[in-house]
Each structure stands twice: as structure tokens, then as C-alpha cells.
């Protein structure tokens, strides 16, 4: 398979977004369903500020999406591609 430069850059950026353990843990938690920043922070023993910072990057890479409800923002996995990528990566780590 031959990749043009732009697609290669975008793919590298995707893998870069997944190269941070905190972001991977957030995605793992969101695989269970939609959650607010507070619930994510509590579930991962992180500060809300740190979670918000990581979510901003995940949103920019279109890995998670946000939904506002009043003053709260709820996050979920962007689509099935992200779920499959995460599951395949985890399977690779577990089974080598």
C-alpha cells in the first residue's frame, strides 16, 4: 500500500494521540458509555482539569465527541472506528 504524505501525517497524528496513557485510559472508560468530566476524573483518579485537557486533544483528533446538557458536557466515543481501533490495539497488547 502506498500512502501519500498527507494521509501518512494524519495517521501518525492519530497514533500520536493514542501515545499518552491518560488519553488511552479515558478512551477505555468511555468504551463503557457516555460520561461527564467529573465521572471520568473520579473513575481515573485524575483532576477535572487534567481530564478536560486530555479530552480537548481527543476531540480535536475526532476520537471522542461532546454533548452539552445545560451546563454539563458529556463525552462519548466518536464512532465505531475508534472502538474497533482501541479493541484491536488492546488485543494486540494482551496476546502479542
C-alpha positions as CSV (number, residue, x, y, z in Angstrom):
1,X,0.0,0.0,0.0
2,X,1.3,3.4,-0.9
3,X,0.3,6.4,1.3
4,X,0.5,10.0,0.2
5,X,2.2,12.4,2.5
6,X,-1.0,14.0,3.9
7,X,-2.5,10.6,4.8
8,X,0.8,9.5,6.4
9,X,0.9,12.6,8.5
10,X,-2.8,12.2,9.6
11,X,-2.2,8.5,10.5
12,X,0.9,9.5,12.5
13,X,-1.1,12.1,14.3
14,X,-3.7,9.5,15.2
15,X,-1.1,7.2,16.7
16,X,0.4,10.2,18.5
17,X,-2.9,11.0,20.1
18,X,-3.1,7.4,21.4
19,X,0.5,7.5,22.7
20,X,-0.5,9.0,26.0
21,X,-1.6,6.6,28.8
22,X,-4.1,9.1,30.3
23,X,-5.8,9.5,26.9
24,X,-5.9,5.7,26.5
25,X,-7.4,5.3,29.9
26,X,-10.1,8.0,29.1
27,X,-11.0,6.1,25.9
28,X,-11.1,2.8,27.9
29,X,-13.5,4.4,30.4
30,X,-15.7,5.9,27.6
31,X,-16.0,2.5,26.0
32,X,-18.4,1.8,28.9
33,X,-20.6,4.7,27.8
34,X,-21.1,8.4,27.9
35,X,-19.7,10.3,30.9
36,X,-19.2,13.8,32.2
37,X,-15.8,15.2,33.1
38,X,-16.4,14.7,36.8
39,X,-17.3,11.0,36.4
40,X,-14.2,10.5,34.2
41,X,-12.0,12.3,36.7
42,X,-13.3,10.2,39.6
43,X,-13.1,6.9,37.6
44,X,-9.4,7.6,36.7
45,X,-8.3,9.4,39.9
46,X,-7.4,12.5,37.9
47,X,-8.2,16.1,38.3
48,X,-11.1,17.5,36.3
49,X,-8.6,20.0,34.8
50,X,-6.3,17.2,33.6
51,X,-9.2,15.3,32.1
52,X,-10.6,18.3,30.3
53,X,-7.1,19.0,28.9
54,X,-6.9,15.4,27.5
55,X,-10.4,15.5,26.2
56,X,-9.7,18.6,24.2
57,X,-7.0,16.8,22.3
58,X,-9.1,13.7,21.8
59,X,-11.9,15.9,20.4
60,X,-9.5,17.6,18.0
61,X,-8.5,14.2,16.7
62,X,-12.2,13.2,16.4
63,X,-11.7,10.3,18.8
64,X,-14.4,11.5,21.2
65,X,-17.4,13.8,20.9
66,X,-19.1,16.1,23.3
67,X,-22.8,16.7,24.0
68,X,-23.9,19.6,26.1
69,X,-26.8,19.3,28.5
70,X,-27.4,22.5,30.3
71,X,-24.1,23.4,31.9
72,X,-22.7,19.9,31.8
73,X,-20.8,18.4,28.9
74,X,-20.9,14.6,28.3
75,X,-18.3,12.8,26.3
76,X,-18.5,9.6,24.3
77,X,-16.5,7.6,21.8
78,X,-16.8,9.4,18.4
79,X,-17.7,6.3,16.3
80,X,-17.3,2.5,15.8
81,X,-13.9,3.1,14.1
82,X,-12.4,4.3,17.4
83,X,-13.9,1.4,19.3
84,X,-12.5,-1.1,16.9
85,X,-9.1,0.6,16.8
86,X,-9.0,0.6,20.6
87,X,-10.1,-3.1,20.9
88,X,-7.7,-4.3,18.3
89,X,-4.8,-2.4,20.0
90,X,-5.7,-3.8,23.4
91,X,-6.0,-7.3,21.9
92,X,-2.5,-6.9,20.4
93,X,-1.1,-5.9,23.8
94,X,-2.8,-8.8,25.6
95,X,-2.0,-11.5,23.1
96,X,1.1,-10.1,21.5
